[in-house]
Amino acid sequence: MTYDPVIDRLIFSSAVLLSLLAMYTDYRWRIIPNRLTLPAIGLGLILNFAGNGWQGLLFALVGLAVGFGLMLLPYLLGGMGAGDVKLLAALGALLGGYAILNVFLYATILGGILAVLIARRSRRLGKSLVNLIYIVAGVFLYRSLSTTGKTVDKNIKVPYGIALGAGMFCFLLFGVIV
């Protein structure tokens, strides 16, 4: 969004640093702390405002809202932690709405691959696939998020901050998907 090369470098450096730190903390402790994401949201708003005034602030707010909105439903369904939601919102405040949509799409692909690898490593791939079938059947057959009376194993935890950070790097390296 900005046309100031110094502000652009600060924004992209901040997004890279945020992603690296979030990936590390999510891998190491399975948490993305507020002291990482909340200042990044403020920094995104400030840098975009400094680069383009009110239009830049609107750009950052739209990115924040898109990032938050994309992760809200998975969070409400119990598939994501609040740190994941705030991480994508912070990246959205830095990079804007269109960029964060692309980051989200890359992260969705990478997160699926990561989930399969973790399930396979923990020898629960078959059970995880059966769980997925129950959930899809519940949604499409019964118009409900219930699993048709079956219990779903939620013991497989995916550090989704890794997928979000990797999605951001894929976006920076390969560009837009849509």
NORMONOR-V226249 format. One record per pair of residues at least 6 apart in sequence whose C-alpha atoms are under 7 Angstrom apart, sorted by sequence separation. I is the first residue (numbers start at 1). GAP is how many residues later the second one is. If there is no record, write none. Layout:
BEGIN
i: (I/I)
gap: (GAP/GAP)
END
This chain:
BEGIN
i: (2/25/26/74/75/119/138/139/25/49/75/138/48/49/92/138/48/91/116/119/138/22/135/138/135/45/48/135/72/134/71/134/45/44/68/68/68/67/68/131/67/65/64/67/64/66/64/63/64/63/66/60/61/63/60/63/67/60/62/63/62/11/60/59/63/119/7/115/7/4/45/2/37/41/44/111/2/33/37/40/44/32/31/32/41/111/37/110/107/107/107/104/107/106/104/103/106/103/103/102/102/102/15/84/102/84/15/11/30/27/26/26/26/23/22/23/23/20/19)
gap: (6/6/6/6/6/6/6/6/7/7/7/7/8/8/8/8/9/9/9/9/9/10/10/10/11/12/12/12/13/13/14/14/15/16/17/18/20/21/21/21/22/24/25/25/26/26/28/29/29/30/31/32/32/32/33/33/33/34/34/34/35/36/36/37/37/37/40/43/44/47/48/49/49/49/49/49/50/50/50/50/50/51/52/52/52/52/53/53/56/57/59/60/60/61/63/64/64/65/68/69/74/75/76/76/76/77/79/83/129/132/133/135/136/138/139/139/142/145/146)
END
